[in-house]
Amino acid sequence: MRFLGRDRMKNYGMEPFSDNDPLTGLANLFDLLLVFIVGLLLMVLTALNMQDVFSEKSNFTIMKQNSAGHLEIITKQGKHIKASRVTDVQAEGRGMRLGTAYKLEDGSMVYVPED
């Protein structure tokens, strides 16, 4: 008779996570959304050719301008990333001329070194 008593009631829908719980599928949706977001992030990085951001051996410099018109230079050398803002303060000191920079009609810039 013990098989027909308490144990039968426990297995007959009295479990805390039964199939009738509407929130059981929510965890699966969260996992699916997380995988989708990671895949989308990898696709965007591949489409923009920005795989060098995560490489330890890469060196690059990015110059960007925000909506207020301020310029920012982001430099990556190996594992070190440095961001600096360009100001209107004029630099002073001694040096030598290395070349000339030209701004084209489409907005791109070309640097021509001097020999």
Secondary structure, DSSP 8 states (H G I E B T S, - for coil): -GGGTHHHHHTTT-STT-TT-TTHHHHHHHHHHHHHHHHHHHHHHHHTT-GGGG-TT-EEEEEEE-TTS-EEEEEEETTEEEEEE--S----S-----EEEEE-TTS-EEEEE--
